Amino acid sequence: MIVEQFRRTPKLVRVVGVVLAALALALTSACGAGGGGGGSSKSIRVLVEAGGHAELQPVANAFTKDTGIKVTFVELPYDGLYDRLSSEFSSGKPTFDVGALDAIWLKAFAPGVQPLDDMFTPAVKADLFPSLVKEAQVNGHFVGMPVWTNAEILYYRSDLFADPANKAAFKKKYGYDLVPPTTWQQFADAAQFFTKDGMYGTDVKGAVETEFLATLMQAGAKDMVLNANGKADIDTPAGLKALNFYADLDTKLHASAPGASQIDWGAAQNLYNQGKTAMTRFWAHAYTQIPADSPAKGKTGVTVLPAGPAGSGAVPGAWYLSVPKGASHTSDADKFVKFAYDHNDLSINTSLGLAARKSALEKYQNQPGHENLKALIAALDSPATTPRPANEKWQQIVDTVLIPMLQKAVTPGADNKALLADAQRKIDALVG
């Protein structure tokens, strides 16, 4: 699937390979290799992850009707897409005209794609979230146009929060009203309160990193793991505050589902949909995917993630359309990318129901069934919302440092300060 919770991480050797592949393409392109050109054959090929096809098909249909240019999609699973992009960039002779790129790939693949600077007019940038505008730039150039974005929001069982007995019991125990939590403390209290009668207050995800990254920025971290020079910056007071809050929900408050070290996005989604958790911090698209027979169906409220010392914040999960150097039909490819931006709202009524433009999300935010979009907009506009670092070794850092750190942190008795210091050393060794 296109969204992050269903991703299978590329092997580490691939992370290194893609950097070499991108550099190779830069050299071959500079020498005129690739058989590119701006001609039109009234047909373009779009390389996309399987789940993203649904998001782009309405755009493609309208594009063909408007221009007469046929769009053929080449669908691949997440790892397969990464490998295909790497291989074709390495050859310098891409067989596709447009590629859908995960945000974390932009830095590595940037040497192999054409700048889209002319498309990022002041009006375009004003209708995109600041984090996406920042993320789309590599080395001073815009290398991809965001086509849809995601972010975590807070899901909560509105029926449980509205129950008079729960309200009275919570007020008696904590001394304030039971409301959808807006702060870390309120979230921790509600998680503890609802951990009873076979239900858990929430989940703690030890097998994925993105939620911790959001917590890190909510804690007031200056940098998301890496500083502006690409060096490690995680062993900080804010880092310790974030890791303590993240892990303590499981190890000290016992307010989360068991097995935290192995809980990933899929497991967390299943727990909530099966009625086993009262709250979950999860990607916004999943609101429309709650099964009809779920105890949470029609009984789910959504809002932004609870705020830490620096406020609420999330990590954007955006995908971008890029045009490779050496493509056969760059003119038509550019037209398609611009058309996808101009008609971004066509992606809302799809299986994921996501878009990238503020105006596209705002158009549907008050319509029944799209209640999640208002929370998504607020999340992307939140003060601590920050894109992931643009670093070629980012996925390697995630796989070999961040996730192992989180899995150790949710072990009772873990020394979080020592874990952060160890993570700092390992990241420094990776980035050099």
ROLOKOL-466205 format. One record per residue (C-alpha): residue in three letters; x, y, z. Coordinates in steps of 0.05 Angstrom, whole numbers. Example, Ala and Ser with C-alpha at 12.3 -4.5 7.8 and 13.67 -1.06 7.14 Angstrom:
! ROLOKOL-466205
<rec fiti="ala" px="246" py="-90" pz="156"/>
<rec fiti="ser" px="273" py="-21" pz="143"/>
***
This chain:
! ROLOKOL-466205
<rec fiti="met" px="0" py="0" pz="0"/>
<rec fiti="ile" px="22" py="71" pz="-12"/>
<rec fiti="val" px="18" py="96" pz="59"/>
<rec fiti="glu" px="73" py="87" pz="108"/>
<rec fiti="gln" px="43" py="36" pz="154"/>
<rec fiti="phe" px="44" py="-16" pz="99"/>
<rec fiti="arg" px="114" py="-3" pz="74"/>
<rec fiti="arg" px="167" py="-56" pz="75"/>
<rec fiti="thr" px="234" py="-24" pz="87"/>
<rec fiti="pro" px="284" py="-29" pz="29"/>
<rec fiti="lys" px="346" py="-69" pz="45"/>
<rec fiti="leu" px="404" py="-27" pz="69"/>
<rec fiti="val" px="446" py="-44" pz="9"/>
<rec fiti="arg" px="392" py="-13" pz="-34"/>
<rec fiti="val" px="398" py="53" pz="4"/>
<rec fiti="val" px="471" py="57" pz="-15"/>
<rec fiti="gly" px="456" py="33" pz="-85"/>
<rec fiti="val" px="406" py="87" pz="-99"/>
<rec fiti="val" px="456" py="141" pz="-84"/>
<rec fiti="leu" px="505" py="111" pz="-133"/>
<rec fiti="ala" px="450" py="101" pz="-184"/>
<rec fiti="ala" px="428" py="173" pz="-179"/>
<rec fiti="leu" px="499" py="198" pz="-187"/>
<rec fiti="ala" px="509" py="153" pz="-247"/>
<rec fiti="leu" px="447" py="182" pz="-279"/>
<rec fiti="ala" px="470" py="252" pz="-267"/>
<rec fiti="leu" px="534" py="237" pz="-304"/>
<rec fiti="thr" px="502" py="200" pz="-362"/>
<rec fiti="ser" px="449" py="254" pz="-369"/>
<rec fiti="ala" px="503" py="307" pz="-371"/>
<rec fiti="cys" px="534" py="269" pz="-429"/>
<rec fiti="gly" px="470" py="267" pz="-468"/>
<rec fiti="ala" px="454" py="194" pz="-454"/>
<rec fiti="gly" px="383" py="169" pz="-445"/>
<rec fiti="gly" px="349" py="186" pz="-510"/>
<rec fiti="gly" px="307" py="241" pz="-477"/>
<rec fiti="gly" px="269" py="294" pz="-513"/>
<rec fiti="gly" px="209" py="337" pz="-507"/>
<rec fiti="gly" px="168" py="306" pz="-562"/>
<rec fiti="ser" px="98" py="280" pz="-555"/>
<rec fiti="ser" px="73" py="211" pz="-574"/>
<rec fiti="lys" px="4" py="224" pz="-543"/>
<rec fiti="ser" px="22" py="173" pz="-490"/>
<rec fiti="ile" px="61" py="174" pz="-424"/>
<rec fiti="arg" px="80" py="120" pz="-374"/>
<rec fiti="val" px="72" py="134" pz="-299"/>
<rec fiti="leu" px="111" py="90" pz="-250"/>
<rec fiti="val" px="73" py="85" pz="-185"/>
<rec fiti="glu" px="65" py="44" pz="-122"/>
<rec fiti="ala" px="3" py="1" pz="-126"/>
<rec fiti="gly" px="-38" py="40" pz="-76"/>
<rec fiti="gly" px="-22" py="106" pz="-109"/>
<rec fiti="his" px="-54" py="84" pz="-174"/>
<rec fiti="ala" px="-123" py="95" pz="-144"/>
<rec fiti="glu" px="-104" py="166" pz="-124"/>
<rec fiti="leu" px="-80" py="183" pz="-193"/>
<rec fiti="gln" px="-131" py="147" pz="-237"/>
<rec fiti="pro" px="-184" py="202" pz="-234"/>
<rec fiti="val" px="-130" py="253" pz="-251"/>
<rec fiti="ala" px="-106" py="211" pz="-310"/>
<rec fiti="asn" px="-177" py="202" pz="-336"/>
<rec fiti="ala" px="-188" py="277" pz="-336"/>
<rec fiti="phe" px="-120" py="290" pz="-366"/>
<rec fiti="thr" px="-132" py="243" pz="-424"/>
<rec fiti="lys" px="-200" py="274" pz="-437"/>
<rec fiti="asp" px="-172" py="344" pz="-435"/>
<rec fiti="thr" px="-108" py="333" pz="-475"/>
<rec fiti="gly" px="-117" py="268" pz="-514"/>
<rec fiti="ile" px="-53" py="241" pz="-482"/>
<rec fiti="lys" px="-61" py="170" pz="-457"/>
<rec fiti="val" px="-34" py="152" pz="-388"/>
<rec fiti="thr" px="-8" py="82" pz="-375"/>
<rec fiti="phe" px="6" py="63" pz="-303"/>
<rec fiti="val" px="61" py="15" pz="-284"/>
<rec fiti="glu" px="44" py="-10" pz="-214"/>
<rec fiti="leu" px="94" py="-40" pz="-166"/>
<rec fiti="pro" px="96" py="-57" pz="-92"/>
<rec fiti="tyr" px="134" py="-8" pz="-48"/>
<rec fiti="asp" px="201" py="-45" pz="-49"/>
<rec fiti="gly" px="192" py="-62" pz="-122"/>
<rec fiti="leu" px="181" py="11" pz="-140"/>
<rec fiti="tyr" px="244" py="31" pz="-103"/>
<rec fiti="asp" px="284" py="-22" pz="-139"/>
<rec fiti="arg" px="255" py="-5" pz="-207"/>
<rec fiti="leu" px="270" py="69" pz="-198"/>
<rec fiti="ser" px="341" py="54" pz="-176"/>
<rec fiti="ser" px="353" py="8" pz="-235"/>
<rec fiti="glu" px="326" py="55" pz="-287"/>
<rec fiti="phe" px="360" py="116" pz="-259"/>
<rec fiti="ser" px="425" py="76" pz="-259"/>
<rec fiti="ser" px="416" py="59" pz="-333"/>
<rec fiti="gly" px="405" py="132" pz="-352"/>
<rec fiti="lys" px="350" py="109" pz="-399"/>
<rec fiti="pro" px="285" py="109" pz="-359"/>
<rec fiti="thr" px="225" py="74" pz="-391"/>
<rec fiti="phe" px="176" py="118" pz="-353"/>
<rec fiti="asp" px="158" py="191" pz="-361"/>
<rec fiti="val" px="133" py="207" pz="-291"/>
<rec fiti="gly" px="150" py="173" pz="-225"/>
<rec fiti="ala" px="113" py="176" pz="-159"/>
<rec fiti="leu" px="167" py="183" pz="-106"/>
<rec fiti="asp" px="162" py="175" pz="-31"/>
<rec fiti="ala" px="186" py="237" pz="5"/>
<rec fiti="ile" px="244" py="200" pz="37"/>
<rec fiti="trp" px="272" py="183" pz="-33"/>
<rec fiti="leu" px="275" py="254" pz="-59"/>
<rec fiti="lys" px="345" py="269" pz="-35"/>
<rec fiti="ala" px="375" py="205" pz="-64"/>
<rec fiti="phe" px="339" py="210" pz="-131"/>
<rec fiti="ala" px="346" py="285" pz="-140"/>
<rec fiti="pro" px="406" py="281" pz="-187"/>
<rec fiti="gly" px="364" py="239" pz="-235"/>
<rec fiti="val" px="302" py="282" pz="-240"/>
<rec fiti="gln" px="288" py="348" pz="-274"/>
<rec fiti="pro" px="278" py="411" pz="-233"/>
<rec fiti="leu" px="206" py="435" pz="-230"/>
<rec fiti="asp" px="223" py="504" pz="-207"/>
<rec fiti="asp" px="179" py="540" pz="-258"/>
<rec fiti="met" px="117" py="504" pz="-230"/>
<rec fiti="phe" px="128" py="529" pz="-159"/>
<rec fiti="thr" px="99" py="598" pz="-168"/>
<rec fiti="pro" px="81" py="640" pz="-107"/>
<rec fiti="ala" px="8" py="619" pz="-116"/>
<rec fiti="val" px="26" py="545" pz="-118"/>
<rec fiti="lys" px="70" py="550" pz="-56"/>
<rec fiti="ala" px="15" py="588" pz="-19"/>
<rec fiti="asp" px="-33" py="530" pz="-31"/>
<rec fiti="leu" px="15" py="478" pz="-5"/>
<rec fiti="phe" px="33" py="465" pz="68"/>
<rec fiti="pro" px="100" py="496" pz="87"/>
<rec fiti="ser" px="129" py="428" pz="105"/>
<rec fiti="leu" px="115" py="402" pz="35"/>
<rec fiti="val" px="146" py="462" pz="1"/>
<rec fiti="lys" px="208" py="452" pz="44"/>
<rec fiti="glu" px="210" py="377" pz="31"/>
<rec fiti="ala" px="203" py="385" pz="-45"/>
<rec fiti="gln" px="268" py="425" pz="-48"/>
<rec fiti="val" px="336" py="391" pz="-55"/>
<rec fiti="asn" px="399" py="432" pz="-64"/>
<rec fiti="gly" px="359" py="494" pz="-82"/>
<rec fiti="his" px="313" py="462" pz="-133"/>
<rec fiti="phe" px="243" py="435" pz="-131"/>
<rec fiti="val" px="250" py="362" pz="-152"/>
<rec fiti="gly" px="178" py="338" pz="-142"/>
<rec fiti="met" px="107" py="364" pz="-139"/>
<rec fiti="pro" px="68" py="338" pz="-80"/>
<rec fiti="val" px="7" py="300" pz="-103"/>
<rec fiti="trp" px="-20" py="275" pz="-36"/>
<rec fiti="thr" px="0" py="278" pz="36"/>
<rec fiti="asn" px="-17" py="244" pz="101"/>
<rec fiti="ala" px="-3" py="257" pz="174"/>
<rec fiti="glu" px="-20" py="226" pz="240"/>
<rec fiti="ile" px="-81" py="249" pz="278"/>
<rec fiti="leu" px="-113" py="226" pz="343"/>
<rec fiti="tyr" px="-170" py="175" pz="337"/>
<rec fiti="tyr" px="-214" py="166" pz="398"/>
<rec fiti="arg" px="-277" py="129" pz="415"/>
<rec fiti="ser" px="-327" py="185" pz="418"/>
<rec fiti="asp" px="-380" py="140" pz="451"/>
<rec fiti="leu" px="-334" py="124" pz="509"/>
<rec fiti="phe" px="-313" py="196" pz="519"/>
<rec fiti="ala" px="-387" py="217" pz="518"/>
<rec fiti="asp" px="-411" py="163" pz="566"/>
<rec fiti="pro" px="-438" py="197" pz="630"/>
<rec fiti="ala" px="-411" py="142" pz="676"/>
<rec fiti="asn" px="-342" py="149" pz="646"/>
<rec fiti="lys" px="-345" py="224" pz="652"/>
<rec fiti="ala" px="-364" py="220" pz="726"/>
<rec fiti="ala" px="-311" py="168" pz="742"/>
<rec fiti="phe" px="-257" py="205" pz="706"/>
<rec fiti="lys" px="-274" py="272" pz="739"/>
<rec fiti="lys" px="-273" py="238" pz="807"/>
<rec fiti="lys" px="-205" py="206" pz="794"/>
<rec fiti="tyr" px="-167" py="262" pz="758"/>
<rec fiti="gly" px="-203" py="324" pz="780"/>
<rec fiti="tyr" px="-220" py="351" pz="711"/>
<rec fiti="asp" px="-270" py="335" pz="655"/>
<rec fiti="leu" px="-260" py="277" pz="608"/>
<rec fiti="val" px="-249" py="308" pz="539"/>
<rec fiti="pro" px="-211" py="288" pz="477"/>
<rec fiti="pro" px="-140" py="300" pz="500"/>
<rec fiti="thr" px="-103" py="361" pz="476"/>
<rec fiti="thr" px="-40" py="353" pz="519"/>
<rec fiti="trp" px="8" py="297" pz="535"/>
<rec fiti="gln" px="-18" py="295" pz="607"/>
<rec fiti="gln" px="-90" py="289" pz="586"/>
<rec fiti="phe" px="-72" py="235" pz="537"/>
<rec fiti="ala" px="-34" py="195" pz="590"/>
<rec fiti="asp" px="-91" py="203" pz="639"/>
<rec fiti="ala" px="-144" py="181" pz="589"/>
<rec fiti="ala" px="-100" py="122" pz="567"/>
<rec fiti="gln" px="-94" py="98" pz="639"/>
<rec fiti="phe" px="-168" py="109" pz="652"/>
<rec fiti="phe" px="-192" py="67" pz="593"/>
<rec fiti="thr" px="-144" py="10" pz="606"/>
<rec fiti="lys" px="-195" py="-35" pz="638"/>
<rec fiti="asp" px="-246" py="-89" pz="624"/>
<rec fiti="gly" px="-205" py="-120" pz="568"/>
<rec fiti="met" px="-192" py="-54" pz="533"/>
<rec fiti="tyr" px="-127" py="-14" pz="529"/>
<rec fiti="gly" px="-124" py="61" pz="530"/>
<rec fiti="thr" px="-78" py="65" pz="470"/>
<rec fiti="asp" px="-20" py="31" pz="434"/>
<rec fiti="val" px="54" py="45" pz="434"/>
<rec fiti="lys" px="89" py="29" pz="368"/>
<rec fiti="gly" px="158" py="2" pz="379"/>
<rec fiti="ala" px="167" py="-25" pz="309"/>
<rec fiti="val" px="160" py="40" pz="270"/>
<rec fiti="glu" px="192" py="108" pz="281"/>
<rec fiti="thr" px="148" py="162" pz="253"/>
<rec fiti="glu" px="104" py="172" pz="315"/>
<rec fiti="phe" px="166" py="180" pz="358"/>
<rec fiti="leu" px="192" py="232" pz="310"/>
<rec fiti="ala" px="128" py="272" pz="319"/>
<rec fiti="thr" px="135" py="265" pz="394"/>
<rec fiti="leu" px="207" py="289" pz="389"/>
<rec fiti="met" px="185" py="353" pz="355"/>
<rec fiti="gln" px="127" py="362" pz="403"/>
<rec fiti="ala" px="178" py="360" pz="459"/>
<rec fiti="gly" px="213" py="420" pz="430"/>
<rec fiti="ala" px="272" py="389" pz="393"/>
<rec fiti="lys" px="310" py="438" pz="350"/>
<rec fiti="asp" px="324" py="385" pz="298"/>
<rec fiti="met" px="291" py="320" pz="276"/>
<rec fiti="val" px="349" py="273" pz="293"/>
<rec fiti="leu" px="398" py="308" pz="245"/>
<rec fiti="asn" px="419" py="381" pz="247"/>
<rec fiti="ala" px="427" py="427" pz="188"/>
<rec fiti="asn" px="497" py="399" pz="175"/>
<rec fiti="gly" px="471" py="328" pz="172"/>
<rec fiti="lys" px="501" py="309" pz="240"/>
<rec fiti="ala" px="466" py="272" pz="296"/>
<rec fiti="asp" px="426" py="315" pz="344"/>
<rec fiti="ile" px="382" py="267" pz="384"/>
<rec fiti="asp" px="417" py="261" pz="452"/>
<rec fiti="thr" px="386" py="324" pz="479"/>
<rec fiti="pro" px="339" py="344" pz="536"/>
<rec fiti="ala" px="281" py="346" pz="487"/>
<rec fiti="gly" px="301" py="277" pz="460"/>
<rec fiti="leu" px="299" py="248" pz="531"/>
<rec fiti="lys" px="233" py="282" pz="546"/>
<rec fiti="ala" px="203" py="252" pz="482"/>
<rec fiti="leu" px="230" py="182" pz="492"/>
<rec fiti="asn" px="207" py="181" pz="564"/>
<rec fiti="phe" px="137" py="201" pz="547"/>
<rec fiti="tyr" px="134" py="154" pz="488"/>
<rec fiti="ala" px="158" py="93" pz="526"/>
<rec fiti="asp" px="128" py="107" pz="594"/>
<rec fiti="leu" px="58" py="98" pz="567"/>
<rec fiti="asp" px="77" py="25" pz="562"/>
<rec fiti="thr" px="131" py="11" pz="613"/>
<rec fiti="lys" px="109" py="54" pz="672"/>
<rec fiti="leu" px="36" py="73" pz="662"/>
<rec fiti="his" px="17" py="5" pz="632"/>
<rec fiti="ala" px="-35" py="42" pz="591"/>
<rec fiti="ser" px="-22" py="9" pz="524"/>
<rec fiti="ala" px="-33" py="-57" pz="488"/>
<rec fiti="pro" px="20" py="-110" pz="504"/>
<rec fiti="gly" px="77" py="-127" pz="458"/>
<rec fiti="ala" px="96" py="-56" pz="443"/>
<rec fiti="ser" px="164" py="-74" pz="413"/>
<rec fiti="gln" px="129" py="-111" pz="356"/>
<rec fiti="ile" px="70" py="-64" pz="345"/>
<rec fiti="asp" px="73" py="-31" pz="277"/>
<rec fiti="trp" px="21" py="8" pz="237"/>
<rec fiti="gly" px="-18" py="-53" pz="215"/>
<rec fiti="ala" px="-22" py="-81" pz="286"/>
<rec fiti="ala" px="-43" py="-14" pz="315"/>
<rec fiti="gln" px="-97" py="-5" pz="263"/>
<rec fiti="asn" px="-124" py="-75" pz="277"/>
<rec fiti="leu" px="-125" py="-63" pz="352"/>
<rec fiti="tyr" px="-167" py="0" pz="344"/>
<rec fiti="asn" px="-214" py="-29" pz="291"/>
<rec fiti="gln" px="-226" py="-90" pz="335"/>
<rec fiti="gly" px="-247" py="-47" pz="393"/>
<rec fiti="lys" px="-186" py="-64" pz="436"/>
<rec fiti="thr" px="-160" py="7" pz="443"/>
<rec fiti="ala" px="-197" py="70" pz="462"/>
<rec fiti="met" px="-148" py="116" pz="426"/>
<rec fiti="thr" px="-95" py="111" pz="373"/>
<rec fiti="arg" px="-49" py="160" pz="340"/>
<rec fiti="phe" px="-54" py="141" pz="267"/>
<rec fiti="trp" px="-50" py="165" pz="195"/>
<rec fiti="ala" px="-110" py="207" pz="174"/>
<rec fiti="his" px="-130" py="164" pz="114"/>
<rec fiti="ala" px="-151" py="105" pz="159"/>
<rec fiti="tyr" px="-213" py="142" pz="183"/>
<rec fiti="thr" px="-250" py="123" pz="119"/>
<rec fiti="gln" px="-225" py="51" pz="124"/>
<rec fiti="ile" px="-256" py="31" pz="191"/>
<rec fiti="pro" px="-295" py="-33" pz="175"/>
<rec fiti="ala" px="-371" py="-31" pz="177"/>
<rec fiti="asp" px="-372" py="-85" pz="231"/>
<rec fiti="ser" px="-320" py="-50" pz="275"/>
<rec fiti="pro" px="-342" py="-27" pz="345"/>
<rec fiti="ala" px="-309" py="39" pz="326"/>
<rec fiti="lys" px="-350" py="50" pz="263"/>
<rec fiti="gly" px="-391" py="113" pz="270"/>
<rec fiti="lys" px="-363" py="122" pz="340"/>
<rec fiti="thr" px="-296" py="153" pz="324"/>
<rec fiti="gly" px="-276" py="224" pz="335"/>
<rec fiti="val" px="-212" py="255" pz="307"/>
<rec fiti="thr" px="-168" py="314" pz="325"/>
<rec fiti="val" px="-95" py="334" pz="323"/>
<rec fiti="leu" px="-43" py="296" pz="363"/>
<rec fiti="pro" px="-38" py="317" pz="437"/>
<rec fiti="ala" px="10" py="375" pz="447"/>
<rec fiti="gly" px="77" py="370" pz="483"/>
<rec fiti="pro" px="118" py="429" pz="507"/>
<rec fiti="ala" px="126" py="456" pz="436"/>
<rec fiti="gly" px="53" py="445" pz="417"/>
<rec fiti="ser" px="21" py="394" pz="372"/>
<rec fiti="gly" px="57" py="369" pz="311"/>
<rec fiti="ala" px="61" py="312" pz="261"/>
<rec fiti="val" px="106" py="284" pz="207"/>
<rec fiti="pro" px="80" py="293" pz="136"/>
<rec fiti="gly" px="74" py="229" pz="95"/>
<rec fiti="ala" px="76" py="259" pz="26"/>
<rec fiti="trp" px="87" py="230" pz="-44"/>
<rec fiti="tyr" px="113" py="271" pz="-102"/>
<rec fiti="leu" px="110" py="268" pz="-178"/>
<rec fiti="ser" px="177" py="275" pz="-211"/>
<rec fiti="val" px="201" py="275" pz="-284"/>
<rec fiti="pro" px="265" py="235" pz="-296"/>
<rec fiti="lys" px="322" py="263" pz="-338"/>
<rec fiti="gly" px="327" py="224" pz="-402"/>
<rec fiti="ala" px="252" py="210" pz="-407"/>
<rec fiti="ser" px="223" py="205" pz="-476"/>
<rec fiti="his" px="166" py="253" pz="-469"/>
<rec fiti="thr" px="186" py="306" pz="-419"/>
<rec fiti="ser" px="138" py="359" pz="-446"/>
<rec fiti="asp" px="77" py="314" pz="-437"/>
<rec fiti="ala" px="104" py="291" pz="-370"/>
<rec fiti="asp" px="109" py="363" pz="-346"/>
<rec fiti="lys" px="38" py="375" pz="-370"/>
<rec fiti="phe" px="14" py="315" pz="-329"/>
<rec fiti="val" px="49" py="338" pz="-266"/>
<rec fiti="lys" px="20" py="408" pz="-272"/>
<rec fiti="phe" px="-49" py="379" pz="-288"/>
<rec fiti="ala" px="-45" py="335" pz="-225"/>
<rec fiti="tyr" px="-32" py="397" pz="-184"/>
<rec fiti="asp" px="-87" py="437" pz="-218"/>
<rec fiti="his" px="-138" py="381" pz="-208"/>
<rec fiti="asn" px="-112" py="355" pz="-141"/>
<rec fiti="asp" px="-183" py="352" pz="-112"/>
<rec fiti="leu" px="-199" py="293" pz="-158"/>
<rec fiti="ser" px="-159" py="248" pz="-112"/>
<rec fiti="ile" px="-204" py="260" pz="-51"/>
<rec fiti="asn" px="-259" py="211" pz="-70"/>
<rec fiti="thr" px="-213" py="151" pz="-76"/>
<rec fiti="ser" px="-194" py="94" pz="-30"/>
<rec fiti="leu" px="-143" py="136" pz="8"/>
<rec fiti="gly" px="-180" py="201" pz="2"/>
<rec fiti="leu" px="-118" py="245" pz="4"/>
<rec fiti="ala" px="-92" py="307" pz="-32"/>
<rec fiti="ala" px="-35" py="356" pz="-23"/>
<rec fiti="arg" px="-66" py="424" pz="-35"/>
<rec fiti="lys" px="-98" py="461" pz="22"/>
<rec fiti="ser" px="-155" py="483" pz="-22"/>
<rec fiti="ala" px="-169" py="411" pz="-44"/>
<rec fiti="leu" px="-173" py="386" pz="28"/>
<rec fiti="glu" px="-214" py="447" pz="50"/>
<rec fiti="lys" px="-264" py="435" pz="-6"/>
<rec fiti="tyr" px="-285" py="369" pz="26"/>
<rec fiti="gln" px="-270" py="379" pz="100"/>
<rec fiti="asn" px="-342" py="392" pz="119"/>
<rec fiti="gln" px="-373" py="337" pz="78"/>
<rec fiti="pro" px="-400" py="274" pz="113"/>
<rec fiti="gly" px="-349" py="219" pz="112"/>
<rec fiti="his" px="-290" py="266" pz="107"/>
<rec fiti="glu" px="-288" py="290" pz="179"/>
<rec fiti="asn" px="-215" py="268" pz="182"/>
<rec fiti="leu" px="-194" py="322" pz="133"/>
<rec fiti="lys" px="-204" py="379" pz="182"/>
<rec fiti="ala" px="-159" py="344" pz="231"/>
<rec fiti="leu" px="-109" py="329" pz="176"/>
<rec fiti="ile" px="-106" py="403" pz="155"/>
<rec fiti="ala" px="-97" py="424" pz="228"/>
<rec fiti="ala" px="-42" py="372" pz="237"/>
<rec fiti="leu" px="-4" py="395" pz="176"/>
<rec fiti="asp" px="-10" py="467" pz="200"/>
<rec fiti="ser" px="10" py="451" pz="272"/>
<rec fiti="pro" px="70" py="489" pz="301"/>
<rec fiti="ala" px="115" py="428" pz="311"/>
<rec fiti="thr" px="99" py="394" pz="245"/>
<rec fiti="thr" px="166" py="379" pz="211"/>
<rec fiti="pro" px="186" py="339" pz="149"/>
<rec fiti="arg" px="237" py="283" pz="155"/>
<rec fiti="pro" px="310" py="301" pz="142"/>
<rec fiti="ala" px="332" py="302" pz="69"/>
<rec fiti="asn" px="390" py="255" pz="78"/>
<rec fiti="glu" px="411" py="197" pz="33"/>
<rec fiti="lys" px="423" py="153" pz="94"/>
<rec fiti="trp" px="357" py="168" pz="128"/>
<rec fiti="gln" px="326" py="100" pz="117"/>
<rec fiti="gln" px="389" py="66" pz="143"/>
<rec fiti="ile" px="386" py="110" pz="205"/>
<rec fiti="val" px="314" py="89" pz="216"/>
<rec fiti="asp" px="327" py="15" pz="206"/>
<rec fiti="thr" px="391" py="7" pz="245"/>
<rec fiti="val" px="385" py="60" pz="299"/>
<rec fiti="leu" px="317" py="90" pz="312"/>
<rec fiti="ile" px="273" py="28" pz="311"/>
<rec fiti="pro" px="321" py="-14" pz="352"/>
<rec fiti="met" px="325" py="44" pz="402"/>
<rec fiti="leu" px="249" py="46" pz="408"/>
<rec fiti="gln" px="245" py="-29" pz="417"/>
<rec fiti="lys" px="295" py="-26" pz="473"/>
<rec fiti="ala" px="260" py="34" pz="504"/>
<rec fiti="val" px="195" py="-5" pz="513"/>
<rec fiti="thr" px="232" py="-58" pz="553"/>
<rec fiti="pro" px="220" py="-50" pz="628"/>
<rec fiti="gly" px="280" py="-19" pz="663"/>
<rec fiti="ala" px="309" py="12" pz="600"/>
<rec fiti="asp" px="358" py="69" pz="609"/>
<rec fiti="asn" px="331" py="120" pz="559"/>
<rec fiti="lys" px="388" py="169" pz="569"/>
<rec fiti="ala" px="438" py="115" pz="552"/>
<rec fiti="leu" px="397" py="93" pz="492"/>
<rec fiti="leu" px="397" py="164" pz="464"/>
<rec fiti="ala" px="472" py="171" pz="474"/>
<rec fiti="asp" px="483" py="105" pz="438"/>
<rec fiti="ala" px="437" py="127" pz="382"/>
<rec fiti="gln" px="476" py="192" pz="375"/>
<rec fiti="arg" px="542" py="153" pz="368"/>
<rec fiti="lys" px="513" py="105" pz="317"/>
<rec fiti="ile" px="482" py="160" pz="275"/>
<rec fiti="asp" px="548" py="199" pz="275"/>
<rec fiti="ala" px="583" py="136" pz="251"/>
<rec fiti="leu" px="534" py="128" pz="194"/>
<rec fiti="val" px="534" py="199" pz="169"/>
<rec fiti="gly" px="609" py="208" pz="178"/>
***
